[in-house]
């Protein structure tokens, strides 16, 4: 199914406004990254000192929201899809999930 870019943007904007999302002027990604680093520095028993750099995303960015069109539904609403790979805690959570699984 093809959709015009302006229609796609309208659907995503409508989804965001329906969720009552508030835009911040601060870059909370940087603040979260600093807090994450200090927490890892304090957790010497949980994370080895020489490997803690592996669990930090060195160039973090806010996760990106995309909308997939639900073509099987009436009025073709969107399904939100968020890519967290650029998030500050992505590598840490991935490692921690592996540790918990073992």
N, C-alpha and C positions, 0 to 999 in steps of 0.2 A: 504494500500500500504506500502510495506517495502522499505526502502532506506538504503544504507550503510552509516555508520557514516562519512566516508571520503567524500562521495558525498554530504551529508547534510552540512558538514563544508565548502566545496567548494562553495555551493550555498549561504550560509550565508556570507562568505568572499567576494564573487562576488557582492552581494547586497550592502555590506558596502563600497566596493571600488567604486561601481557605484554612490553611494550617496556622494562621496567625503568627507567622515568623516575623521576628523583629531584627532589623539590620543593626549591627553595632558599628561604631566608628573606630573602636579599638581593634588592634590585631591580636586577638586572643590566642592565635596559633603560637606566636612567639612567647607569650606568657606561659602557655601550657608546656612548651618545649623546655623553658628554663626550669619550671617546676618538676618536670619529668627527669631532667638531668640531676637536679639536686636530690631527688628521691632515690635515684639509682646510686648516687654517691653515698647516701646514708645507709643503703641496704647492702652492706659488705658481705653479709652471710648468704644472701639470696643470689646475688650476681657477683661473679668473680671480677676483680678489678681489671684484669687484662682483657676481658671479653665484653665489658659493658658498652664499648663503642659499637659493637655489632647490633645492639638492641635499640639504638637511637637512630632515627631517620635524620641524616645530616642536613638535608635541605627540605624541611617540612613545609607543607602548604595546606591550606584548608581543603578538606575533601570536596570533590566536585559532584554536583547533583545533575543527573541527566534524567530525561523522561522517556520511557518506552511507551509507544502507543499500543493500547489494548484493542487490537483490530476486531476481536471477537465480541466486543461489548458495544452496546448502543451508545451513540455520541462519542465513541472512541476516546475514553478518558486515558490518562497517562498512569504508568506505574513508575514510581520514583526508583531510581537506581543510583547508589552513591558509591563512588570509587574511593576507598579509604587508603590506597597504597601510599599516597603522599602525606597522610596524617602523621603527626609526631610519634604516636605510640604504636603504629602499625607493626614494626619489627618486634617490639617488646611483647605485644599481645600474641603475635604469631609464635614467638619462642615460648612464652608462658603457657599457651594452649598445648604445645608439644610436651612440655614438662608435666603438665597435669594429666595428659593422656597416658604418659608412661607410668 
